[in-house]
Amino acid sequence: MAELDVSRFFTRLEKLHAHFTKHRQTSIWNNAHCLLLHHGPLNDDEPYLKSVVLHHWLCGYELPDTIFLLRQDGHLFIVAAKKKCDFLRPAADAIPKDSAIKEIHLLLRNKEDNNAENYDTLWEQAGIPTEPPEGEDAKKHAVGILLKERTANKESGGLLGPWEQKLDEAVEKKTVELVDSAPGLAMVMSAKDDTEQDLMKKSSVLSNKVMKHGYIKRMEEVIDEETSVTHEQLAAHVEEILEDPSKINLKVPADDVQSCYYPIVQSGGKYDIRVSAQSNSDALSHDIITVSLGARYKMYCSNVARTFLVDPPKKVSQTYELLLEVQAACLAAMKPGKPLKSVYKSAVSYIQQKSGYEHLVSKLPKNLGFAMGLDFRETALLLTPKNALAFKQGMVFCLAIGFHDVELPEADRANTPEKSAVKKLSKYSLLVSDMVAIGKTPEVLTKMGKALTDIAYNINDDDAGGDDDDDDDDAPSAPDGDAELARQMASEPVTTRGGRKSARLAKTEVAQKDLQEGAAERERRQMKLMVRRNEERLREIAREKSKSKGKGGDHNQAEELVAYKRTKDYPDSVQPNQVKVDMASQCLMLPIAGNPVPFHISTIKNVVLPDPDITDNATLLRLNFYSAGMAVGKDAPANMAKLVQKYAPYASFIREMTFRSLEGHNLTLAFRQISELRKRARTKELKALEEANLVEQEKLVRIKNERVSRLSDLSMRPVFGGRKTQGNLEAHTNGLRFISTRGEVVDIMYPNIKYAIFQPCESEIMVLIHFHLKNPIMVGKKKHLDIQYFTEVIDASQTVDNSRRSMYDPDEMDDEQRERQLRKRLNQAFKDFCRKVDAVAKRHGYEVEFDIPYRDLGFTGNPHREMVPIMPTLNCLVNLTETPFFVVDLEDVDHVHLERVTYMSKAFDIVLVNKDFNKQPWRIDMIPNGDKDSICEWLTDMEITYTEGPMNLNWKQIMNTVKEDDRFYENTEEDEVTEKEAGWEFLRLYGREDNDDDDDDDDEDPDFGEAQGAEDEDDEEVDSEEEIEEDDYDSDEESDFDADEELEEQGMDWDEMEAEAAADDRRKRITGDEGGGDRRDSRRGGGRAPSRGSRPGGGRPGGSRPGGGRPNHRGGRPQSRGPPQKRRRR
């Protein structure tokens, strides 16, 4: 049995009463003294009567044959049958204390006196006088009713027939004035509460789905199959889907869904863009097709309209794009507080600004939409040029922009394909309609695409037509049968010798030219970007220094070791000449000169139990302590290392102590206890170090009283305890919870998620969701910054037998089909879960946005141990399919350097430098050279600077040098005069070809002397003495050469030479190139360049290539004829 929602009833009744009492003297309520709201018998042909809408809004159900009387003082009188009074009685018995509604009077319908007593009660409570007011200026007693429904109420008889006659008699006597209350009711119900807005969104989604999966799918089938279907048949198909959404796999109860109106499909030049239009019986024409449909979900209405262009002329496409621009301008005007007429004004103003389209102002409809809700079309809230009512938060409008009967001249149709139905059009119409929710920014609820690429179809491709035929006018004349061949030959490129060039070669040359121009443009952008990034980094460093100023360095202070505050705290069991271990205080008592002296366990470097003494079989125990003058080791406690460093300048240290005992039991026990205590202390320190930068997370708030979004049968990485971890992932109020099958729980809070990545399964064996966190969390006993949940589509390992299966094997084909279906199903399930997580987070004030990697920008490389696919997302560079995960936050990348970039190598490496110079850069090795241009283009688009070089560099030494340079990002030295390379510009020097330096070497052929010497050998011997004499003469002449004058005219002055030397010293200091000899000479000579790691200061430790193979050579320079230069061994 139906029940009244009492809380909602009073909330909305109070809203109606408050609006009426506040605005009753305005034109909205027409100065009514009270409201008489009647509803006659059921009428399925009129679903949008204002009384029906009001009953659904207040009660949730339609109550036929009822009279509602609402007075200003908050008294409500209801005349209805017994069942309806019983339905409303819970509200009458539970009036809130502070409510403006004082009392609800239920008057039971009485057939015996034909409701005469009830009519008298209503007449008296409405305050209607028996005599008309005296005087011509006296105002009549106004009563607000629904004027448009009076005629139907009179004809219905029943409860309302006699009542309407009584009102007519009072009107004739001029004792009462009946005014329309429909505009006031429309204003009250127009601003939707949260529940209504949610229903409006669902209704809009339903209309959107029916349009996308119902109408468009059927229309494309009709066009592809070239079948003849009438507009009415298409509309009937859409109507069936609206009544039963399960036909498009929508699981919506059929009782909750209705069609707002019979769908409207139009084409072939006969258009009517009003909502009252109807589909005719003409066959669908493949030209310009408009369709409108509306869905009603739980009585709340929505509407959507689209125009589809088939082989559209260029003019039509341009007009449609203008239509979308006009819609965007109208959306910008739909803000709370603005009048409704501002929408129409914005549309007219935008069109008038477009030169050549001013005539389209007259093609606009009389209104550009209307408010919607339980009523399909609120006539009081139309988007007309004169409506002065204002937008309010929570209103929902149907924004319908269209151009009606636009002329299409024959000249605009000339370039369309000959077979196209558009050729027959002389007029056309365009229409786009969407649902818009009014808020701080208007929200479009019908998300279906409406861009030109979404609604345009080209089905009659005709080579003779199109916009590209303008260039064929110069083609030579030819016979009619060879017209196409003549046009083709005329458009082919011609070589300088008169022959015709290959089209493929022509395309290759154009592509090569575009590639070179793109590289040059990219280089120019990189130069500007480098300067800007240097300035930004200087500002960032200055801000970090200002923030850190004043903060103490207590974290670097050594903590003093205190085992006992006083000797009275020593254990009672301590003996004078006995080694005693106090596990509770983490110290051991060592006897020195007969006195027990405590030593903290962290002071002990190691403990040794040597073999017993051979002479007297005595047991030895040797203790080594941390002390100054020797390496403390990487396993030393951090606090102990600080203490050693603190006291090293002036304190004396005990380095070693050995104890000897004839009774070995005590020393053996002490050895075991010391070893165990050291192990515990080490474990405790590692745990503290592991949890040092952990941030305390808020507690998860679980969702209650509603369905929890869940993704089942997932595997998690990292795993618990080295075992595969499977379970379910749930979305709650402030975070996600993963519960494994073994009861292990991992909570990820929404505020702690830095990046959420959804990677669908295409070529991989898994579909996954990955979370990169702001602060690490503990999984088991380790902290992790990356958490991943995935499902494998196929097993990573499969049984392979020796038999080969045919590609036409039915079993093989079935397996492939099942795998494709599984991939599709899992991808959709993960995608839906991501949407639900986003919705749950937004509903509770959080933001979780899932990125999808860009596969078209991906490449292969080796970030860890194997070649894996690496793809960029909006904020990261990732590989998520293999462990360990490779996730690089682009915000943390300061610079990118490309190593081993030469013409001879087939692969290169990438080094991504971290902004934190204390951290080593990320590396990706063995990237194919074919991906270099796309990577460089992507880096430039992301505004990340990059440089290239021919060899691997020693980044550990470079980072140490850069970290110590306070003026690294500045372009001058400390004197602020001497110029230097700012930031990472010094890396540009590596790998550049210095043509000026190499020209001399290239011009000299080592074989040239032998070829000429064979012919002129005798002449050289005859003239040798003369040449010697001439040389002596020349040397005598040149003895007066002024070196200072020559330097002044052709060389550099001293300041320039010092600046060059300083810059060269800086480059050597950064790159570790400290070998002797001039840098330019080392670039000329040497033949083969050193392999990875062999260059002084270059290469990584163990500098072999990841995949082995021959060493990499630098650019293939000619072999030097000079002696090889010596290399210093480091």
Disulfide bonds with the S-S distance in Angstrom:
none
